[in-house]
Amino acid sequence: MNLIALSLKGLRRDLRASDVRALFVALALAVAATTMIGFFLDRLDRGLTRQAGQLLGGDLVLEQGQAFDDELRQTLRQAGLELSDQVDLVSMVSQADAFQPAGLKVVDDHYPLYGQVRVDRGNGIEGLAHGPPPGSAWIAPRLAQLLDAGIGDTVQVGSLSLTVAGLIEREPDQQGGFSGLAPRIMLNLQDLEATGLVRPGSRIEYEILAAGPPAAIDGLESRLDALRDAGVEIRDVRVDRPSLGRSLDRAQKYLSLAGLAAVLLAGVAVAMATRRYVDRHLDTAALLRCFGASQRQLGQLFAWQLAWLGLVAAAVGALLGLAGQAALLALLTRFLPLELPPPGGMPWLMGVLTALAVLVGFAGPTLLRLKRVSALKVLRRELDPIPASGWVVVVVASLVFGALLWLYSGDPLLSVGILLGGLVALVVLWGLGQLMLTLLLAVLARLPQRSQKGRAWQLGGRQLARRRNASLGQLLAFSVTFAAMAIIALVRGDLLTTWQAQLPADTPNYFAINIQPQERDGVETLIDSAADTTSGLYPMVRGRLTAIDGEPPQQQVPEEHQTDGALRRDLNLTWRETLPEGNRITEGAWFDAESGSDADSATASDGSVPISVEEELAGRLGLSLGDELTFTIGSDSVTGRVTSLRHLDWESFQPNFFIIFPPGALDGFGHSYITSFHLPDAGNEMLGENEMLGEMVQRYPGVSVLNVEALLEQVRGILGQVTRAIEFVLGFVLLAGISVLYAALTASRPARAHEGALLRVFGAGNRTLARMQWAEFALLGFASGLLGAALAEASALGIYGWLGLAPRMHWLMWGVMPVLGAAIVGGIGYLLSRGCRRQAPMASLRLLGET
């Protein structure tokens, strides 16, 4: 017997069957969801690997808050590295009466080391291997729009006027995420001093970008270690491969989980459709047994048939996934800082593996019934093989899904946690579903039977009761689908809206930074004249944590936090006599609760001064009361003893600091001031429209004013892009949920057709049948929507707790979800059952053996 040829013939014949179509659709959706996400993430990963040096700016990057000396540059050049100096800071840029905060990127004549800057200098976009010449600047199109500036116009940066020579389309080392929200202006390093922006206490980052072979970097390892100990942040392209930011990293994980959710729902649809497929082929298997086929041959025959179906579905799903990842890329294209390579073949192979794994896990246990069919079934139709236990199917499917979860997430603990949590949730949902069906049927039994509509509802309820286990399985599947829909709506709307609503009306919408000591009184007077609320001015000193209890920080902190950002960059230090607003002491005591409120009166005998540390930073670094922290500020150092831990309200839009000293401890170091304030009716990004801000920029050009509202609008825009991308992927999840509905209705079609034929024989008309079937599906949808609302509410409570928002009940969802579920399930079920109602009673009764 040529099993392969026979399986192909059988598959061609079966393609007309609704259960095979349901199998095909479910598998294609599962593959489409996973390959779409797989293609997208694979292109991201390969793009980052290929362009890591370009994104980082070089093979080695050194960064600190003060200028590097020439001796270090000479050492790096002698090792065989090509160097480029770069300075990053934020400052005000003006043109005529318009003012706008911008991110200044100051580059030398060797920039860029990798790639090209894509600039429009008036003749279209071109790629250039150099930065702007002295006396000119390139600006981002958004900055040009905000300032109403074009090529050839003059902009003011600090004390220097520069000519706009080009519009930046893309930078080779442009980072994604939220870090580059301020519009960019690029100028030559020779012009930096003339701007007058380099002053004591200014927030400036100096960088040396280096390009060269790995051997050259390896030869500098001892010097690089010494620089790290001195507080220089060092990024090696072989170790610190650039990422796309925390927001897109989370989006990647969320997209992966969404794809797995589609796989899970598709697997449920496969399991339901396979049951109908097996019931329909029992007679065929019995005939083949009569003709001498062995159990092994039967198993191979139907396995080959489903394998062909899986391969075709994988090919179609991969094509859909390829188109879907292009749409996903279009949604996120403005958020990605690199050009992606073309799609690779690995995601397609993973899609094929996913389709076959879903078939094995969700269809395999049910398919084994065909092997055990007896040849006597040809004569005695009641001799059906015993079906596999429902819990056996669940266990096998769970193991396969857990393996897929592990494969896609790469996190075994996460996979086991989700799998065990899902099994526990399944048991709980099963119990709740049983209770809900029982209560629903009890309510229907009390309805009056006088009207035809009342009798239709009762008949529909009896149909659910007659197939209680099947109805319960459909109820659980539909509930999960509706819960996913509700969670999408809550995450997209309610959570973000609630977060914004928690901000008071007078929340600071401007920050002013780089305020010099001699400018403090004047700036404060200007702000007080126009702002309705202000945080006051906070002094700010940049210092690097270089020792904990006299030892290097990396040797003192827990291993998992030895690469914490607080150890790799300068921290903003301040001093304060009173506890700042939005801060709360959780351990220890504030300075004024001790012997004195200033550094002189509170200094310990060992020379250390009391300091207050933010509690989350203390937890990451393993700090406790009494620990001593040493900070290097320029060429000097200061040691503080932890006397209190604080909880911060990071959403207050007030200046917040990890470390606070008492007054007098840092006065001798170079410092600047920072403040936040609220200006009424300041929703426009054009700062020049506000007289006070315009006067501040003209009188104090070195002071940088940040419009927080403008930045938040940009953040919302990026979140909107990511949200739309996630919704696009979750559309596949909802389609997979609809495939569950289709497969469930297909699996129960013979039973419904047979019952409808009997009712018609006893005098029921088409209208009665239609009402009964509508009632049955509507009741199932109503119960599914109610249970789905409970699932969504429980999930929302968890999400609210994770985001730190006040939980609340969503009463509207509880009212809408059951009605929506009844309408969706009732409508689709009514339409799919139309063929059964039109079928002649005799034809329907012939399906008796398939029920």
N, C-alpha and C positions, 0 to 999 in steps of 0.2 A: 504494500500500500504506500503510495507516494503521499506522505502526510503533508508536505509543503504545498504541493499542487492542490490537494484537496482542501487545505485550509484557505488558500486564496479563492477557490471557487465558493466555499462557504461564506467567506467574508463579502464577496461581491453580492451574494444573494441576501446576506443579512443587512447590507447597508440600507435597505428599505425599511428595516425595523426601527421603531422609535427608540428602543432601549440601546441599540448600537449607536444611533445618532446622539443619544444622551452621553454615552461613553466617550464618543469622539469629541463632542463639544467640551465636556469636562476636562479631558486630557489636554486638548488644545489650549484651553484657558490657563490651565496649570503651567504648561510649558511657556505660553506667551508671557505670563506674569514673571516667571523666574528668569527667562532669557532676556526679557526687556531690562530688568534690573541687573542681570548678570552682564549683558553687553555694556550697559552704562557704567557700572562700577569697574568692570575690567578695563574699559577705555580710560577711566580716571586713574586707575592704578598704574597702567602702562605709561600713561602720559606723565604722571608724576615721576616715575622711574626714569623715563627718557629725558625729561627736562628738569631733573632735580637741581642740577647746578645752575641752570638758568633761573629757576624760581628762587633759589637761595641767593642768587647774585654772584656766586662763585663757588669754588670747591671748598673754601674756608672763609668764614666770616668772623671777624673780631668786633665786638661792640662794647662800648662803655660810655659813661656820662661826661667824660673829659677828653680832650684831644690827645692823640697818641704821639709819642716822641719819634724823632727821625731815626734813632738807633734801632727801634723795632722794625721800621720799614726796611732799613738796610739789611737786617738779619733775614727778613723774609725774602728779599730780592736775591741775596746771596744763596739762599736755598733753592733758587730756581723758580720762584713764584712771580707771576705778573700781578701787580697791585692796582687797585682803584680806591680812592678815598671818597667817602660819602657822608653827608651830614643830614639828619632828619630832625625837623622841629615843626611846630604849629605856630602860625602868626597871622595877623590880619593883612589882607591884600585889598587895595582900594583902586577905584577907577572913577574919576570925577567925584560924584557924591555917593557912590555905592561902595559899601564895605562888606567884606566876607572873610570869615576864618578859612584858612587853607592849610593843607599839609605841604610844607616846603621840602623838596628833595633837592639837595645841593650836591652836584656831581662834578668830578674832575674830567680832564681831557681823555682819560683811559676808559671811561664808562661807555657802553657796558662791556663786561668781560665775555659774556655769552649772549647770543641772540642780537636782536635789533630793536630799536625804539621805532614804533610805527607812528609817524607824525604827518599831519597835513600842514604843509607850509604855503598853501595857496594853489598848488598844482595837483591836488589829489593826495591820497595817502601813500607814503613811501616809507621804506625801511631804512633806518640810518644807524650806523655803528658808532655814533658819538652823541654827546649831549648838546645842549644849546651853547653857543659861543658867549664870551663875556659881553655884558651889556644887554642881553636879550633873555627872554624866558619862553618856555613852552607851558601852556596851561591846558587843563582838562576842559572838554566841551561844556561840562556843567558849570565850571567856574566862569567860563566865558559868557554863558547865558546869564548867570547870576549878576555878573558885573556889567553886562551889556558891552563886553569888550570883544574886539575882533583882531585879526592879524593886522599888525601895523600900529595898533593903539598902544598907549603907555599905561602901565599899572605901577602902583606904588607899593613896595615891599619894605616896611620899616622906613628908613631914611633914604632909600634908593629907588630911583625910577628906572624901570626896565621896559623894553619894547617887546610886545607879544610877537614872536616870530613863528609860532606854530601851535597847532592844537593836537594834544596827545590822544591817539587812538588806543594804544596799548603799550605798556612797558614790559620788557622781558622778565623783570623780577617783581612784577606787580603781585602782591599777595591778595588772596580773597578773604572772605569773611567780613567781620564788622570792623577790622582794624583800620581800614582805609576809607572811612566814610567821608572825611573832610575832602573836598575837591583838591586836586593836586596842582601844584605849580613846580616846575623844574627850572633851576637856574645853575649857572656855573659857579664852581667853588671860589674862583677869583673875586666874585661879587659879594661873598658872604660878609666879609668884614665891613664893607661899605653900608650894609643894611642896618648896622647898629643893633642887631638882634642878639648877638652873643654877649651876654652879661652875666654876672654872678647869680647863681640860683636858677637860671633859665633851664627849662626842660629841653635839653638837646641830647641827641644820641649821635655819637661819632662812630663810624664804621670803617673798617678796612676790609675790602673784598679782595680775595686772593684766588688765582686760578693756576693750576699746575698739576703735575702727575702725583698719584698717591704716594710714591716713594719720597717725594720732596716733603710732603706733609708728615710722613712717618719720621723723617729725620729731625723734625722740629718738636717731637712729642714732649721732650723734657722742658723745652722753653714754653710750650703751650700749657703744660701743667703748672708751671710757675705763674703764668698769666692768669690761669683760673684761680689759683690761690690768692692772687692780687685783686680778684673781683672782676676780671674781664670775662664777659660772656662770649663763649666760643662755640660756633656751629660748624660741624664737619659734615659735608654732604653725604659721607658714607654712613654716618650715624644718625644725624638729625635731618632726615629727609623731610622736605617741607610737606605740610599738610594743608588742607583747604579750610581750616578753621573748625572750631568746635561745633558751630551750628550745622555745617554741611556734614561733619562726621556723624552727628546725631541723625541727620536726615538719611545718611547712608544706612545706618543701623535700622532706622524706622522703615525704610523702603525694603530692606531685606526681610524684616518681620512681616511686612504687608504682603510680600510675595509668598512667604510661607503660609500666611493665612489663606491666600487664594489656593495654594496647594492643598491645605487641609479641607477647605470646603469642596474643592474639586474631588478630593479623595472620598468624601462622604457621598457625593453624587455618583462616583464610580461604584462605590459599594452598593448603593441602591439600585443603580441600573444593572449591575452584574447579577443581582438576585433575579430580576426579570429575565435577563439573558439566559441564566441557568435553567429557570423554570421552562422557558420556551424550547430549550434544547434537550430536555430529558427524553422525550420520545425519539429524537434523532440518535441520541446516545444509545438508547435501548435497541434500536434497529441495527446500529453498527455492532453492538454486542452479539446480536443474532447472526450477523454475517462474519463473526469470528474475531472482531477487534478485541484486543486485551485492554485491561485498565490502563496500562502504561501508554498504549497507543492512543486511547481516548484522551488521556491527559495531555500528551504531546500535540494532538490535533488542535484542541481548543486553546492550548497555550500558544501555539503558532498563530492561530487566528487572531487572538488578542494582541500578540506581539506585532503582527503586521499593522493592526489598527493603531497601536501605540506609536509605531514608527511614522506612519502617515500623519497622525495627530501631532507628533513632535515636529515634523517638517512644517506643517501649517502653523503651529504655535510659534516656531522659531521665526518664521516670516512676519507674523504679527508682532512678535517681540522686537524684531529688527526695526519695524516701522514705529513701534511704541517708544523705543529708546531714542529715536530721532526726535519724536515729539517731546520726550522728557528733556532732552538736551536743549531743545529750543526754549523750553520754559526756564531753564537754569543757565542759559548761555551767558547772561550778563553777570552771573555770580561766579563764573569760572575764570581763573586767571591764566589759563593755558589753552593751547590748541590740542585737541585730542587726536590720537592716532585712529585709523579706521578700525572697525570691529574685528575682533579675533574669532577663532573657531572654538575656543574652550567653552564659552557660554552655551553654544549650541550642543556640544557634547554633554554638558551638565543638564541641559533641557531634556535630551534623550534619556539620560540616566534618571531624571526625575519622573518622566512618563512611565518608564519601565518599573521604577520603584513603587510608584502609586498603584500600578496594575498588580504588582506582586503583593503589596501590603494590604490594599483595600479590596482587591478582587480575588486574590489567591485562595484564601480560606473558603470562600463561597464556591469557587470554581471546582474545588475538590469533590463536590457532590456528583459531578458528571462522571468521575472515575468509578464511583460506587454504585452506579445505576445497574439494575438487574435486567437481563434480557426478558424476564417474565413480565416486565412493565408493558410490553407490547400487548399482552393479553389482559393484564390486570392493572388498570390505571392507578389504583391506590397504592401500588408498590413504589412509592417515591423514596429515594434515599433520605436518611435523616439529615436535616440541614445542620451546618456547623453552629455551635453555640455562639450566641451574640457576643459573649465576653471573650471568646477565642478570637473572633474577628477584631474586637476592640484592642486586645492585647497585641496581636500581630500588626495591625495598622499603627498602633502607638509606637511600637519598636521601629518600624520603618520610618514613620514621621520623625521620631527622635533622631534617627541616623541622618535624615535629611537636614534637620535642624542643626545638628552638630557640623555637618558638612558645610552648610551655608554660613553659620555664625562663627565657626572655629572656636567656640567656647563650650567645653563639655559641661561645666557647672551650670551655665545658663540653659543649656539644652536639657539637662536632667531636671533643673528647677521648673522650667516651663512644662515639661512632660508630666512630672508628678503633680504640679499644680493643675494642669489640664485634666488629668484623671480624677483628681479630687473634685474639681468643679463639675465634671461629667456626672459623678455620683450624686452630688448635691442637686444639680439640675434635673437629673432623672427623678429624684424624690419630689422636687417641686413640681415637675411636669405631671407626675402621677396625681399629686394633690390637686393641681389646677384642673386637670381633666375630670376628676371626681366631682369637684365643686361645680364645674360647668355643666356636667350632665345632671347633677342634682337640681340645679336651677332650671334647666330645660324641662325636667320632668314635672315641674310645678306650673308650667305655662298652660293656659287654657287651650283646648283643642277645637274650639268652635270654628275658628277661622282657618282658611287654607294656609295662610302664612304661618300661623302657630303650628299647624301640623307639619309644615315643611321644615321648620326649625327643629322640631322634635325628631323627625325622620333623619335630618342631617346629623343630630347628636347621636342617634342610635347607630348610624354608619360609623362614626368615630369610635363608639364603644365596641362595635363588633370587631373592628381591627385595632384594638387598643394598643398593642405593641408597635404596629406599624405607624399608627397615629402619633404615638409618643416619640418615635424616632424622628418623624417629620417635624414635630413640635420643637424638639431640641435643635435640629438643623436650622429651621427658620428663625428661631429665637436668636441664635448666634449671629445670623445674617442681619437681622433687624438691630441687634445691639451694636454691630459694627457701623451701621448707618447712623445710629443715634450718636455714637461716640465721635464720628466725623463731624457731625453738626456741633456738638458741644465743644470739641477742641478748636474748631475753626472760629466759632462765634462766641460762645458764652465765656470760655476761659480768658481769651484775650480781652474781651469787653470788660469782664470783671476786674482784670488786672489794671486796665486803664481807669476804671471807675474808682478804684481804691486810691488813686492819686488825688489829693485835694486840689481845689481850684487855684490856690496860690503856690503850687509846687514850683520851685525855681526852674525857669526856662532859659537862663543864661549862666554861663560860667566865665569868669575872668581870671586868667592865669598870667604868670610872668610879671607880676606887679612888684616893682623894686621898692626897697624900704623908703627911699626918698619920694616915691610916688604914692605911698600908702594913703596919706591924709587926703590928697587931692582926689584920688580915685574913689575913696570912701565917701567923700562929700558929694561927688557926682552921682554915685549910685543911690545914696540916700535921698537925693532930690527927686528921683523919678521912680524908684522901685517901691512897691508896696510891702514886700518882705525881702529880707536879706539874711544870709547865714553869718555875716561878719567875716572879717579877713583872718585867714589862717596862715601862719608862717610855714614855709616848706623848705626842707633841706634834703638833698639827695645823698643817701648813704648805703653802702653795701654791707650786709651781714657777713662778717668774716670769722667769727668765733662764737661758740656756745660753751660756756663754762671753761674757757681757755683752750678749747680744742676746735679744729676745723669743723664747720657745720656738717659736712657730709659724713663725718665719723660719729656724730651725735644724734642725727635724726633717724627715724625708722627707714629701713631699706627701701620700702616702696615709695618713699617721698624724697629720696636723695637727689632727684632731678627736679624738685619743685621749683617753680619759677621764682619764688622769693629768695632762693639761694643763687640764682643765676643773673639777677638784675639788681640795679639800684632800687631801694625802697624810698618812698616819700615819708620823711620823718617830720613831726611837728612838735610844738610844745603848747600846753594849755593849762590854765589854772583851774578851770572848772570842767566838769564832765560835759562833752559836747552833746547837743540835742540829737536824739536818735540812738544814743549809746546807753547801755545798761550794764552795770558791774555784775558779773556772775560769780567771780571768786576774788578774794582779797579786798583791798580798800583803795579808794582814790587818794591822790596825793594830799589833799587838804584835810584828810581824816587822820594823817600821821602827825608827826611832830611839827611839820611846817608845810607850806604849800609851794616853796620854791626849791631849786636844786641845791642851794647852799645849805639850807636848814635840814634837808632830807638826805644829803649825801652820806653814804656809809663810810666806815673807817677805812675800807679798802679802796676808796675813791669812786665807787660806782654810785650811780644815781637811780632813783626809782623810775620805772617805766611801766606803761600799761600796754598790753598786747591783745589784739583781736583774738577771740576764742577759737575760731576755725583755723587760723594760722598756727596758733599754739598747739592745736590738736594734730595738725599735719606734721609739725616739726617736733612733736613730743615734748613741748615745753610745759613747765609747771611753775608755781610760785617759788621764788628764790633763785631760779636759774639766772645766770648772767649772760648777756648778749653784748658782743663787741661789734661796733659799726665803724667802718672806715669811711671817712669823709675827706676826699682829696688826699693829702699826705698825712692827715691826723686821724686819730681814732677816739672813740668815746665808748665807755662801758656802762650798761644799765642793768639793774636788777629787777626782775619781774615781780611787781607787787600787786598787780591786779590783772584780771582777764575781763574783756568786754564783749558784749553782743552788739553787733552793728545792724542798723536798718539800712541795707544797701539800696532800697527802693526810695529812700527819702530825697534823693537828688541834692543832698548836702555833701560838702567835702568830707570824705571819710579817709581814715588813716589806720594802717595796721599797727603802727607804733606811735605812742604819744609820750613825750618827755615832760617834766615839769618846767616851768619858766626858769630861764637862766642857764639851762644845760646846753643849749645849742646856739645861744645868741652870738657867739663869736665866730660862727661859721657863715659863709656866704649863703644867703637865702633869698627867696622871693615869697610873694603872697598869692593866695588863691581864695576866691569867694564865689558864691552862687547867689543869684537874686532873681526875683520875678518881676517882669515888666508887664503891665496889663496891655491887652490887645497887641501882642507882639507875635502874631502868627506868621508874619511874612519873613522870608529868608533874607530879604534885602535889608541889612542892618542900617544902611544909610538913611532909611525912612524914619528912623528914630533919632531925634535931635541929640539926646543925651549920649547915645552910642557914637554918633558921628563926632561929637565934641571930644569924647574920650579917645577915639582913635587918632584925631588930629593932635590933641595935646600929649598923648602918651602912645606913640606909634609902636612901642615895643610890647604893649599889653595886648594879649590875645583874648578876644571875646568869642566864646563858643555858643552858638544858638542851639540849645538842646532840642528844641521843638523841631528844628530842621533835621537834626541828626535822627531823631525818633521817627520822623516821616520816612527817612531813607531806610531805617531799620525795618519799619513796617513794610516798605516795598520789598525788601529782601525776604522777609518772612512770608509775604504774600506769594512771591515766586516759589519758595520752597513748599508752601501750603498747597498751591495749585499743582505742583509736581506730585505731592503726596496724594492729593485727591485724585489725580489722574491714575496713579497706581491703584488706589483703593477702588476705582471704578472696575478694575479687573476682579477685585474681591467681591464686589456686588454682583458682577456677572457670574462669578463662580457660585454665589448664593442662589441666583436665579436658576443656574444649572441644577442645583440641588432640588429646587422645586420641580423643575421639569422631569428630572430623573425619578423623583418620588411619585409624581402623578403617572409617569409611564409605567413604573413598577406595579402600581395598583390598578392599571387600566382594565385588565381582564376581569378582576373581581368586581369593579364598578360596572363594567358592561354587562356581566352576568346578572348582577343584582338589578340593574335597570331593566333588563329584558324580563325578568320575573315580575317586576312591578307592572310593566306594560302588559304582560299576559293577564294580570289580575285587574287590569282596567285603568292603570295610571296613564295620564296623557303626557305629552312632551313638556307642557307648562309645569306640571307637578314635578316631573323629573328635574327640570331646569331649576326650579325653586329649591328642591331638596339638595341638589349638588351645589348650588350656590351657597345654601345655608351651611353645608358641611365644610366647604372650603373657607367660608367667611368665619365660622367658629374656630377653625384651626388657625387662621390668620390672626383673629382677635386674641386667642390665647398666646400665640407666638409673640405678638406685639407686646402683650402685657409682661410676659416673661423676659422679652428682650429689653423692655424699659427697666425692669429690675436689674438686669445685668449691666445695662449702661449706667444706671444710677450708682451701682456699687463701684464700677470702674471709674466713674467721675469722682467719687469720693477719694479714691486712691490717687488720682491725678491731682486733685485739689490739694491733698496733703503733701504731695511731692513738690508742688509749686508754692506751698506756703500760703495758699488763699483760704479764705473762710468758706467752709462747705455750706451748701444750701440745697434744698430740694427743688427739682425741676418739675413742678406740677403740670405745666403745659405738655411736657414730653409724655407724662403718664396718661394724659387725655388723648394726645395725637397718635401715639404709637399703636395702641390697639385698633383704632379706627383705620389708620393707614395700613396696618397688617391685614385687617379684614378686607380692605379694598384691593390690595395687591394680590394676596393669595386667592381671595374669592374671584377676582377678575380673571387672573391667569388660569386658575383651575376651571372656571366656567368655560373659557374659550377652548382649553385643551380637551374638555369632556364633550365638546359639541359633536365630535364624530361618533361617540358612543350613543348619544341620543338619537342620531340620525340612522344608526344601524338597525337593520331588521331584527326582531327578537330572536328568530331562529339562528341568525349568524352570531348573535351575542351568546346564545346558549351553548354554541359549539366551543366557546372559550372555557367551558366548565373545567376541562382538564388542565388549564393553565393557571387556575386561580391558586 
